[in-house]
Amino acid sequence: MDSKNSGFITVGFDPGGARKFGWALIHWRSREPEPIQDGDCGIASSAQSALNGVKKRLGNRRPNAIGIDAPLYWVNGDVERVVDRKVREALHGKTRRSVNHVNSLRGGCLAQGMMLAHLALRSWPRALITETHPAALSSMYRDAPAHHRSGAAGHTSFLEWCALARRGIKEHGKLPISKGGNLAASQSEKLPSTISLHEIDALLGAVAAGIGWLAIDDSIAHDSEWADLVTQEDEESSTRFFPWTNDSRELHYYFPLYQQAG
């Protein structure tokens, strides 16, 4: 699927350890995510097995964009990445703690993320690859401002549902569907009832990748509050290191920059 108007496919990955490596794919139609079907998400234990799971589900199709929940580059020197500071500034309160310095993250996440980016680029060289941060993205949309709910685009509603589902699974071990819950029955149908936290995070990454894919075509209207944060990195004050590609133009980090209330 190469036409953005007719439809396209995005994939998300949530690198982790044994049986904690989530993957998910989203079919987009008319620039909106379609309901997730059984088999569109899965859990693996390594970068290669997660990639294999996606390939098996895709068959002969190819993803247009890929979102990976892991740092995809470092900066050299006694500074932190501008992208991390920008994301942290967009959040408030305790949620800012979810955006850590790259050097404080677990090695498994760092190594598996880089490995996956390398494998994905080798498998799908034309796909856009973006770094993502599902926890921060979830916080942005879980309590989305009113103007995001009124007449919201399809991807915005989908992000809100994923954010609410993430909180429900994290706090109660299940989707918050029903009886005054935050997720209406019609909304919950967009997600499999047995979905896990790792798969939710992979879905959030796939949505971010989709918005990035739409953003690279100036002829298509897209969410103007989203930006590629890598373009704001100060190349003069720091040297970027990215072992999975030789081309700095492959680096992306799509994230919404509206200021969170509170």
C-alpha positions in Angstrom: 0.0 0.0 0.0 1.8 3.1 -1.2 -1.0 5.5 -1.7 -1.7 7.5 1.4 -5.2 8.4 0.2 -6.2 4.7 -0.5 -4.4 3.3 2.5 -1.0 2.3 4.0 0.5 0.1 6.7 2.5 1.1 9.7 4.3 -1.1 12.3 5.2 -0.5 15.9 7.7 -2.3 18.1 8.2 -2.2 21.9 11.6 -3.8 22.6 11.8 -5.8 25.8 13.1 -9.1 27.3 11.7 -12.6 27.1 8.0 -12.5 26.1 8.0 -8.8 26.6 8.9 -7.6 23.1 5.6 -6.2 21.7 4.9 -5.7 18.0 1.8 -4.5 16.2 0.7 -3.3 12.8 -2.0 -0.9 11.7 -3.9 -0.6 8.5 -4.8 3.0 7.6 -7.7 4.0 5.4 -8.4 7.7 4.5 -5.7 8.7 6.8 -7.3 7.0 9.8 -6.3 3.8 11.6 -8.7 0.9 11.0 -9.9 -1.4 13.9 -7.2 -3.8 15.1 -7.8 -7.4 14.2 -6.7 -10.6 16.0 -3.3 -11.4 14.7 -2.3 -7.7 14.2 -0.4 -7.7 17.5 1.9 -10.1 19.1 4.6 -10.8 21.8 8.1 -12.0 21.1 11.4 -12.3 23.0 13.9 -10.7 20.6 14.3 -8.3 17.7 14.5 -11.0 15.1 11.5 -13.0 16.4 9.4 -9.8 16.6 10.4 -8.9 13.0 9.5 -12.4 11.9 6.1 -12.1 13.6 5.4 -8.9 11.6 6.6 -10.4 8.3 4.4 -13.5 8.8 1.4 -11.3 9.3 2.2 -9.0 6.4 2.8 -11.7 3.9 3.9 -10.0 0.6 2.9 -6.5 1.9 5.5 -4.0 3.1 5.1 -1.4 5.9 5.4 2.3 4.9 6.6 3.4 8.3 7.9 1.9 11.5 7.9 3.2 15.1 10.4 1.8 17.7 10.1 2.5 21.4 13.8 2.9 22.0 16.5 5.5 21.5 17.8 5.4 18.0 20.8 7.7 18.4 23.1 9.2 21.1 24.7 12.5 21.3 28.4 12.9 22.3 29.3 15.2 25.1 28.0 16.3 28.6 24.5 17.1 27.2 21.3 15.3 26.9 19.4 14.9 23.6 17.2 17.8 22.6 14.4 15.4 21.8 14.3 14.1 25.4 14.2 17.6 26.8 11.4 18.6 24.3 9.3 15.6 25.2 9.8 16.1 29.0 8.8 19.8 28.7 5.6 18.8 26.9 4.6 16.7 29.9 3.8 17.7 33.5 4.1 16.3 37.0 5.3 12.7 37.6 4.8 11.8 34.0 8.0 13.7 33.2 10.0 11.0 35.0 9.2 8.5 32.2 11.6 10.4 29.9 15.0 9.4 31.0 18.5 10.2 29.9 19.6 7.7 27.3 22.6 6.6 29.4 20.3 5.6 32.3 18.2 3.2 30.2 18.4 -0.6 30.4 20.9 -2.1 27.9 18.3 -4.6 26.6 16.1 -1.8 25.4 19.0 0.1 23.8 20.6 -2.9 22.1 17.3 -4.5 20.9 16.1 -1.2 19.6 19.2 -0.5 17.6 19.2 -4.1 16.4 15.6 -3.9 15.3 16.2 -0.7 13.4 19.1 -2.3 11.6 17.0 -5.4 10.7 14.0 -3.4 9.7 16.0 -1.0 7.4 17.6 -4.1 5.8 14.1 -5.7 5.3 12.2 -2.6 4.2 14.7 0.0 3.0 12.0 2.4 1.8 10.1 2.5 5.1 10.3 5.6 7.3 11.6 4.7 10.8 10.9 6.9 13.8 11.8 6.7 17.4 8.7 6.7 19.7 7.9 7.0 23.4 4.5 5.3 24.1 4.5 6.2 27.8 4.9 9.9 27.1 2.5 9.7 24.2 -0.1 7.9 26.3 0.2 10.7 28.9 -0.4 13.4 26.3 -3.6 11.8 25.0 -5.0 10.1 28.2 -6.1 13.5 29.4 -6.3 15.2 26.0 -7.5 18.9 26.0 -11.0 19.5 24.9 -10.0 20.8 21.5 -8.5 17.4 20.7 -11.8 15.6 21.5 -14.1 17.9 19.6 -14.0 16.9 15.9 -10.8 15.0 16.5 -9.1 13.3 13.7 -9.3 9.5 13.6 -5.7 9.0 14.8 -6.3 11.3 17.7 -9.3 9.3 18.9 -7.4 6.1 18.4 -4.5 7.5 20.5 -6.9 8.4 23.3 -8.3 4.9 23.3 -4.9 3.4 23.4 -3.9 5.7 26.2 -6.9 4.8 28.3 -6.4 1.1 27.5 -2.8 1.4 28.6 -3.8 2.8 31.9 -6.4 0.2 32.4 -4.1 -2.7 31.7 -1.3 -1.1 33.8 -3.5 -0.4 36.8 -6.1 -3.2 36.7 -4.7 -5.8 34.3 -7.5 -5.4 31.7 -9.2 -3.0 29.3 -11.4 -0.4 31.0 -14.5 -1.2 29.0 -18.0 -0.7 30.4 -20.1 0.5 33.3 -19.0 4.1 33.3 -15.5 3.1 32.3 -13.5 5.5 30.2 -13.5 3.3 27.2 -17.0 3.0 25.5 -18.0 -0.4 24.1 -17.9 1.0 20.5 -14.4 2.3 21.1 -13.1 -0.9 22.7 -14.0 -2.8 19.6 -11.0 -1.2 18.0 -8.7 -3.2 20.2 -8.6 -7.0 20.8 -9.9 -7.9 24.3 -6.8 -9.9 25.2 -4.3 -7.2 24.2 -1.2 -6.7 26.5 0.6 -3.6 27.7 3.5 -4.4 25.4 1.2 -4.7 22.4 -0.5 -1.4 23.3 2.9 0.3 23.4 3.7 -1.1 20.0 0.3 0.2 18.7 1.1 3.7 20.0 4.4 3.5 18.1 2.7 2.4 15.0 0.3 5.4 15.2 3.2 7.8 15.6 4.9 6.2 12.6 1.7 6.7 10.6 1.5 10.4 11.5 5.1 10.7 10.5 4.4 9.0 7.2 1.5 11.5 6.5 3.7 14.5 7.5 6.4 13.8 4.9 3.8 14.6 2.1 3.1 18.3 2.2 0.1 17.8 -0.1 -1.8 16.0 2.6 -3.2 17.7 5.6 -1.8 16.4 8.8 -1.7 17.2 12.5 0.3 20.4 12.7 1.0 19.9 16.4 3.2 17.0 15.6 6.8 17.6 14.7 10.0 15.6 13.9 12.0 16.5 17.0 15.3 15.3 15.4 15.2 18.4 13.2 15.6 20.5 16.4 18.7 18.7 17.6 21.7 21.1 17.6 24.2 19.4 15.3 26.8 22.0 16.0 27.0 21.4 19.8 26.9 17.6 19.7 27.9 14.7 17.5 25.2 12.2 16.9 25.9 8.5 17.0 23.6 6.0 15.3 25.1 2.6 14.5 22.0 1.2 12.6 22.4 3.5 9.6 25.0 5.5 7.7 22.6 8.3 6.8 21.5 10.9 9.4 18.4 11.6 7.2 17.1 8.2 8.4 16.7 9.6 11.9 13.2 10.7 13.0 11.2 11.2 16.2 7.6 12.3 15.6 5.8 13.6 18.7 3.1 16.2 19.5 4.4 19.4 21.0 1.2 21.0 22.4 1.6 21.9 26.0 -0.1 19.5 28.3 -2.5 21.1 30.8 -1.9 21.0 34.6 
